[in-house]
């Protein structure tokens, strides 16, 4: 029963469908007929880009028409053949004859404006342009309120190109572009934008090469070859193709390879409209572009719909253009597809009106904006590799970063380390012809200070040796250049001003040395960044002062020295008393004396074991610290105060009509006469640093004027001779390297010098030079004596409180230690005293007994000798013998007492 019902229901539906179809065929269908919206497309179907755009639009139209909708799109395509006049004619045909509701294609704003002036209906027709735009929306013509551009901003392309040039620091470039149906051919502001962007990174346009569109050339290959041969005669080898079709670029690289412009040293950069189509070209095109750098609009297939589009594109493109090898949709195909889908939305919203009306949002924007991110590519092998990303906000980066970007992060380091350049070159090309001559760089050979530039001739070997601080700085800066600089040093025997004039006349390519940057030279030549700061210093002799051998003793008064010695010995004795029983390092008296010496310099290694000794030592160490620093401060004050210049200022020199000296080859002579108003007859020109001390000693000069770096060198070498810098200092420009006006090398060297200064390399080179000079001066100068006036020595009063604290701690500790010894060792002490006294008593008894025996022996000897004497003299008086014995006994008794 149920199955029969369903069968009958299906039959009814089939019958109704057949009836409806029959009525449709007779024009009496009950379903409303779909309205047709005609869309006009103007494309260059000769180019690969135009073919991609055509296939993409047709796929979008098919997708729209396959959906059940009240409207149907009818796409009408006209081929412009890359000709601007054909574009204008096609737009006018669409507005008058075909009467389309919208126009889409590679139509520039200028072409649309001209067409609207010739055909009024165009003003009411929405035009969606797929070309890159150069003008701002607010500058668009009010006659075209519905003109919409969906391409990239050409100005961003120019900024990207300039960023690539700036990354590799090429100073001059050659610009190549095609004059076709694009704003590039009619808007001079685009090249101005490129020129401005290049100027910001220190580069400039050296040559221009403009090609007409291929459709207007009868023999394009011959024309390209002739123009490239002209470029080959120029020295510049950085070629920027800022605008070109793929077809022109293909011929361009084919001919460039044939005539040798794709060899080592050449640089080629291709634009977005060429790089964006490299996925769809054959291997011969890639082969001719080996080593080329380019940029293409970044695009990611984020959804399933775009992946389906890619599949449909490949299938349809293969059917329509079977002669093409690679079938991969380019970014221009995706843009055309998106633009056509935008028309879908407008068609759906306007179907109820029976008229095509663009959405108001499009009219307000005036253009469909895309994320301005480019992929930087390098053509290598059979395809290309993506090296980095670029955006106007972030610059170069290895990855696409989020909007939360920290300006302090630099993600661009190292991303261009492995670039494949034309001619299989691995290092960065110089950007100019490799046959460039070596630069002739002058160096002053007769400068007064050979520490900066020293030229030595070895006549036996016929060799010239060149060194010095300025030479080392220049060579270090050259090593930091992004290219190889070929140069030869040429010793110059004239003055510094004459050397600058030779650079100004371009007889010399540059000058390296201790050349001061001054105003009157600046308008003749370009100077590099100063590599040392400078100024004009006046050097004079020191004022004589009475010398004293033991001057350091004046830091303290005699009472202070005496108190320090007494306190130091007392504290050391107390510590020795406390520690001697438990510390094997402080048992002997000699150990105590060594401890007293080492503790002054905090160099004692003997461990302090008892807390009581540490309590005594702690305040004394603090006292030593205070007293030592006071001694250093006092001695420094005494020493410094003794150093006084013999002449305080230049006014004194002029009033007393003193003779002064300076380097005769430098600008200082002119500065002293013109600025400081010294009399020319009072200025002695000295051309060697070693002549100044003798001139001072012989009283030939009273002062010498040097620029600051020379003054440092002079004082480092002869400070022990009694020279000192006066307080007068006049600020001047530093030392710089000299280049002709407009030289790009000056900017490169300046940048290298700044990097050296920031890294501390220049400062280290200067320190090495000064240290070497000071070490040499030690052998030439005797030990200088301290000079100065008597200052008030530091007395005892500032340290009385500190000494009282230390002595109190030491006294209390000593008392406590003695008491503890007595209490702890009473029995031991008593037995020790008894034992000691017993020993002394025994010694006394033995001594007295020994003395008594000695006296008896002496008495008997004396008596015997007296008896013998009396017998010899025949003394018979027996009464004299008792007298003699009594006399001997009295003498012995006197000695015994």
Secondary structure, 3 states (H helix, E strand, C coil): CHHHHHHHHHHHHHHHHHHHHHHHHCCCCCCCCCEEEEEEEEECCCCHHHHHHHHHHHHHHHHHHHCCCCEEEEEEEEECCCCHHHHHHHHHHHHHHHCCCEEEECCCHHHHHHHHHHCHHHHHCEEEECCCECCCHHHCCCCCCCEEECCCEHHHHHHHHHHHHHHHCCCEEEEEEEECCCHHHCCHHHHHHHHHHHHHCCCEEEEEEEEECHHHCCCHHHHHHHHHHHHHCCCECEEEEEECCHHHHHHHHHHHHHHCCCCCCCEEEECHHHHCCHHHCCHHHHHHCCCCEEEEECCCCCCHHHHHHHHHHHHHHHHHCCCCCCCCCCHHHHHHHHHHHHHHHHHHHCCCCCCCCCCHHHHHHCECCCCCEEEEEEEECCEEEEEEEEECCCEEECCCCCCCCCCCCCCCCCCCCCCCECCCECCCCCCECCCCCCEEEEEECCCCCCCCCEEEEECCCCEEEEECHHHHHHHHHHHCCCCCCCEEEEEECCCHHHHHHHHHCCCCCEECCCCECCHHHHCCCEECCCCEEEEEEEEEEECCCCCCCCHHHHHECHHHHHHHHHHHHHHHHHHHHHHCCCCHHHCCHHHHHHHHHHHHHCCCCCCCCCHHHHHHHHHHHHHHHHHHHHHHHHHHHHHHHHCCECCCCHHHHHHCCCCEEEECCCCHHHHHHHCCCCCHHHEEEECCCHHHHHHHHCCCCCEEEEEHHHHHHHHHHHHHHCEEEEEEEEEEEEECCEECCCCHHHHHHHHHHHHHHHHCHHHHHHHHHHHHHHHHHHHHCCCCCCCCCCCCCECCHHHHHHHHHHHHHHHHHHHHHHHHHHHHCHHHHHHHHHHHHHHHHHHHHHHHHHHHHHHHHHHHHHHHHHHHHHHHCCCCCCCHHHHHHHHHHHHHHHHHC
